[in-house]
């Protein structure tokens, strides 16, 4: 699944356009590798690191949702591994 679509489906961002803009900043990583394109693929088991709302979020992909469903359904698609504040390491 495309990374921009995944971030939108799991409700971390309100639109795919916002997800694309975040990815294009060049600070998002999948499994430690910098994401070059918004179309880079996410797979079950992937670890995504991204800056979001002044924090660095680290999530593990548990499943690939088929739609942008309700929040509980979206949260079941990923596991939060860590959140660093703005003063933490980026």
C-alpha positions as CSV (number, residue, x, y, z in Angstrom):
1,X,0.0,0.0,0.0
2,X,1.2,3.5,-0.8
3,X,2.6,5.3,2.3
4,X,0.5,8.5,1.8
5,X,-2.7,6.4,1.5
6,X,-1.7,4.4,4.6
7,X,-1.2,7.5,6.8
8,X,-4.5,8.8,5.7
9,X,-6.4,5.5,6.3
10,X,-5.0,5.2,9.8
11,X,-6.1,8.7,10.6
12,X,-2.7,10.2,11.4
13,X,-3.4,12.9,8.9
14,X,-6.7,14.5,7.7
15,X,-6.1,14.1,4.0
16,X,-3.8,12.4,1.5
17,X,-2.6,15.8,0.4
18,X,-1.3,16.5,3.9
19,X,0.3,13.0,4.0
20,X,2.0,13.7,0.6
21,X,3.3,17.1,1.9
22,X,4.7,15.5,5.0
23,X,6.5,12.8,3.0
24,X,7.9,15.3,0.5
25,X,9.6,17.2,3.4
26,X,12.1,14.2,3.3
27,X,12.1,13.3,7.0
28,X,9.9,10.3,6.9
29,X,11.5,6.8,7.1
30,X,10.3,3.2,6.4
31,X,12.5,0.6,8.2
32,X,15.2,3.2,8.6
33,X,15.4,4.2,5.0
34,X,14.5,7.7,4.0
35,X,11.3,7.8,1.9
36,X,11.9,9.2,-1.6
37,X,8.4,9.1,-3.0
38,X,4.9,9.4,-1.6
39,X,4.2,6.1,-3.5
40,X,6.8,4.1,-1.5
41,X,5.2,0.9,-0.3
42,X,4.3,0.0,3.2
43,X,4.0,-3.7,4.2
44,X,2.8,-5.5,7.3
45,X,5.7,-5.4,9.8
46,X,7.2,-2.2,8.4
47,X,8.3,0.5,10.9
48,X,7.5,4.1,10.0
49,X,9.2,7.1,11.6
50,X,7.7,10.5,10.9
51,X,7.6,14.0,12.4
52,X,4.1,14.9,13.4
53,X,2.8,17.9,15.5
54,X,6.2,18.7,17.0
55,X,7.0,15.0,17.9
56,X,8.7,12.1,16.2
57,X,6.3,9.2,16.0
58,X,7.4,5.6,15.5
59,X,4.8,3.1,14.5
60,X,4.7,-0.5,13.4
61,X,2.3,-1.6,10.6
62,X,0.0,-4.4,11.9
63,X,-2.4,-4.6,9.0
64,X,-3.2,-2.7,5.8
65,X,-6.7,-1.2,6.1
66,X,-9.0,-1.3,3.1
67,X,-10.7,2.0,3.9
68,X,-10.5,5.1,6.2
69,X,-12.8,3.7,8.8
70,X,-13.7,4.8,12.4
71,X,-10.9,5.6,14.8
72,X,-10.9,2.3,16.7
73,X,-10.6,0.4,13.4
74,X,-7.7,2.7,12.3
75,X,-5.8,2.2,15.6
76,X,-6.0,-1.6,15.2
77,X,-3.9,-1.2,12.0
78,X,-0.7,0.0,13.8
79,X,1.2,-0.2,17.1
80,X,2.8,3.0,18.6
81,X,6.4,2.2,19.4
82,X,7.5,5.6,20.6
83,X,7.0,9.3,20.6
84,X,9.9,11.7,21.1
85,X,9.1,15.4,22.1
86,X,10.5,18.3,20.2
87,X,13.5,18.4,22.6
88,X,14.2,14.8,21.9
89,X,16.3,13.2,19.2
90,X,14.9,13.6,15.7
